[in-house]
Amino acid sequence: EVLRRIGKMAELFDDHSPLQLMASGRFTAGGEDLPFTLIGRLQYKSAEGTWAEWNAFFDDGTNGWLAEDNGAYVFTQPDTRQMNMPPADRYVVGRTVNVSGKPYSVAYTGQAQLISAQGELPKLPPLGQPFDMVELRSADGEVVSIDYGHTPPNVERGQSVLLEDLQLQGL
């Protein structure tokens, strides 16, 4: 798959990120301290701009994502519960929706596309093919990210984080 993409994928854009491959840190979720290493990166663009998502490989063998957008960071992990998510066009920015009985505000809805990738990734999304994305935020700071580039949509849950809270090394 990687060899077939040579000459088709754009070079990484310089996003002036302090993060880099093989940086390591610790993420606290549900009271549990989870050591991780950043092993891959995806760069996306939408009408609103560009951002990066870093593939975080946890010591227990699972993966999560550290999204980076203009100095703001969100750490998410796959939500493995089976949920029937409504189509992306049903979400309206500013409205409140319930997910598993919890209220969330729709913070973003729009289309994005992959423009470049680097490192180890669980699966490379289709290059340059637009897909719908929705981001929900709760009053207590929880973030739900819904990626409609898959069937069924990929749902990830997490929270906004500060880099210093992740105890990162190797930046």
Beta strands, then each sheet from edge to edge (+ up, - down):
strand 1: 24-29
strand 2: 32-46
strand 3: 49-58
strand 4: 63-69
strand 5: 72-78
strand 6: 96-99
strand 7: 102-119
strand 8: 131-137
strand 9: 142-147
strand 10: 154-161
sheet 1: 1+ 2- 3+ 4- 5+ 10- 9+ 8- 7+ 6-
end
